Amino acid sequence: MSKIIRRAPRGYLLAEVMFAGAILAVTIAATLSLIASSAADQRYGSNRGVAGMLARAKADELASATNCTPGNQGTLIVVDAATYPQFRWMWTVANAGNSASSTPPITAGTLCDIVVTVRYPAVKGSLEDIGDGTTDGEALLTFNRMYKP
């Protein structure tokens, strides 16, 4: 009869512990990066909402204040230096022109076309960034409104 010798359980090898530590470090780094990225996206995503609100408000203001005089346009100016210092807008007001393809057909002078463009901060290098990659990110939002004067 042979005798079975039992050994005491051995611990983990140093290489196994180092490998597990490396996996844990990579996982933690990826999670922190994801959290930072989502926070930036949230901040700049709200900028897009503000830009849309500002563009709509300016289009409504122009629609109530103008009788569709061609050539009414604004250059790229700061929206409100106190509240929105990084938002700039420009606009144009023009006659919509002729368009027989629309339903009902548009004839010259019946509709006024207002286009408001807002430049706002965006994540540098993101899909909506219109910059050259060397400056802070900036994006454009264009709002078009047609109305009958």
C-alpha positions as CSV (number, residue, x, y, z in Angstrom):
1,M,0.0,0.0,0.0
2,S,1.2,3.4,-0.9
3,K,0.9,6.4,1.3
4,I,-0.7,9.6,0.0
5,I,1.2,12.6,1.0
6,R,-0.7,15.8,1.2
7,R,1.0,19.1,0.8
8,A,-0.1,22.4,2.3
9,P,-1.8,24.6,-0.2
10,R,0.6,26.9,-2.0
11,G,0.0,30.7,-2.5
12,Y,-0.1,32.5,-5.8
13,L,3.0,33.1,-7.9
14,L,4.3,36.6,-8.1
15,A,3.6,36.6,-11.9
16,E,-0.1,35.8,-11.3
17,V,-0.5,38.6,-8.8
18,M,1.2,41.1,-11.1
19,F,-1.0,40.0,-14.0
20,A,-4.2,40.4,-12.0
21,G,-3.0,43.8,-10.8
22,A,-2.3,44.9,-14.4
23,I,-5.8,43.9,-15.4
24,L,-7.3,45.8,-12.5
25,A,-5.3,48.9,-13.3
26,V,-6.3,48.9,-16.9
27,T,-10.0,48.4,-15.9
28,I,-9.9,51.3,-13.4
29,A,-8.1,53.6,-15.9
30,A,-10.7,52.8,-18.6
31,T,-13.6,53.5,-16.2
32,L,-12.2,56.8,-15.1
33,S,-11.6,57.9,-18.7
34,L,-15.2,57.0,-19.6
35,I,-16.5,59.0,-16.6
36,A,-14.4,62.1,-17.6
37,S,-15.5,61.8,-21.2
38,S,-19.2,61.5,-20.4
39,A,-19.0,64.5,-18.1
40,A,-17.5,66.6,-20.9
41,D,-20.1,65.3,-23.4
42,Q,-22.8,66.3,-20.9
43,R,-21.4,69.8,-20.5
44,Y,-21.0,70.4,-24.2
45,G,-24.3,68.7,-25.0
46,S,-26.1,71.3,-22.9
47,N,-24.3,73.9,-25.0
48,R,-26.1,72.6,-28.1
49,G,-29.4,72.9,-26.4
50,V,-28.7,76.5,-25.3
51,A,-27.6,77.3,-28.9
52,G,-30.9,75.9,-30.3
53,M,-32.9,78.0,-27.8
54,L,-30.9,81.1,-28.6
55,A,-31.3,80.6,-32.4
56,R,-35.1,80.1,-32.1
57,A,-35.4,83.2,-29.8
58,K,-33.5,85.4,-32.2
59,A,-35.5,84.1,-35.2
60,D,-38.8,84.9,-33.3
61,E,-37.5,88.3,-32.4
62,L,-36.5,89.1,-36.1
63,A,-39.9,87.8,-37.3
64,S,-41.8,90.1,-35.1
65,A,-39.5,93.1,-35.7
66,T,-39.0,93.1,-39.4
67,N,-41.1,93.2,-42.5
68,C,-38.8,90.9,-44.5
69,T,-36.5,93.7,-45.7
70,P,-33.8,92.0,-47.8
71,G,-30.3,92.7,-46.6
72,N,-31.2,92.7,-42.9
73,Q,-28.3,90.7,-41.5
74,G,-26.1,90.7,-38.5
75,T,-22.4,89.8,-38.3
76,L,-20.9,87.3,-35.9
77,I,-21.5,89.0,-32.5
78,V,-21.6,87.8,-28.9
79,V,-25.1,86.9,-27.9
80,D,-25.0,88.2,-24.3
81,A,-21.6,88.9,-22.8
82,A,-22.9,88.4,-19.2
83,T,-24.9,85.2,-19.6
84,Y,-23.5,83.5,-22.7
85,P,-20.0,84.9,-23.3
86,Q,-18.9,82.0,-25.6
87,F,-22.0,82.0,-27.8
88,R,-21.9,84.1,-31.0
89,W,-24.6,84.5,-33.7
90,M,-25.2,85.9,-37.1
91,W,-28.4,86.1,-39.1
92,T,-29.9,86.9,-42.5
93,V,-33.4,87.9,-43.5
94,A,-34.5,87.6,-47.1
95,N,-37.5,86.9,-49.3
96,A,-38.0,83.2,-49.8
97,G,-38.2,83.5,-53.6
98,N,-40.1,81.4,-56.0
99,S,-40.5,77.7,-55.5
100,A,-43.1,75.9,-57.6
101,S,-42.1,72.5,-56.2
102,S,-43.4,73.3,-52.7
103,T,-47.0,72.6,-51.7
104,P,-48.6,75.1,-51.8
105,P,-46.3,76.9,-54.3
106,I,-44.3,79.8,-53.0
107,T,-44.4,83.1,-55.0
108,A,-41.9,85.9,-54.5
109,G,-42.8,88.2,-51.6
110,T,-45.2,85.8,-49.8
111,L,-42.7,84.3,-47.4
112,C,-39.8,85.6,-45.5
113,D,-36.8,83.4,-44.8
114,I,-34.8,83.9,-41.6
115,V,-31.6,82.0,-41.0
116,V,-29.8,82.3,-37.6
117,T,-26.5,80.6,-37.1
118,V,-25.0,80.2,-33.6
119,R,-21.4,79.3,-32.8
120,Y,-21.0,77.6,-29.5
121,P,-18.3,75.7,-27.5
122,A,-17.8,72.0,-28.4
123,V,-15.5,69.2,-27.4
124,K,-12.2,69.7,-29.2
125,G,-11.8,67.1,-31.9
126,S,-15.4,65.9,-31.6
127,L,-17.6,65.2,-34.6
128,E,-19.3,68.6,-34.4
129,D,-16.1,70.5,-33.9
130,I,-15.5,72.8,-36.9
131,G,-12.1,74.0,-35.7
132,D,-8.7,73.1,-37.0
133,G,-7.8,71.0,-34.0
134,T,-5.4,73.6,-32.6
135,T,-7.9,75.8,-30.7
136,D,-10.7,75.0,-28.4
137,G,-13.6,73.2,-30.0
138,E,-16.4,75.2,-31.7
139,A,-19.6,74.1,-33.4
140,L,-22.3,75.6,-35.5
141,L,-26.1,75.3,-35.2
142,T,-28.2,76.8,-38.0
143,F,-31.9,77.5,-37.5
144,N,-34.1,78.4,-40.5
145,R,-37.5,79.9,-40.1
146,M,-40.0,80.9,-42.8
147,Y,-42.9,83.2,-42.0
148,K,-45.5,85.2,-43.7
149,P,-45.1,89.0,-43.1
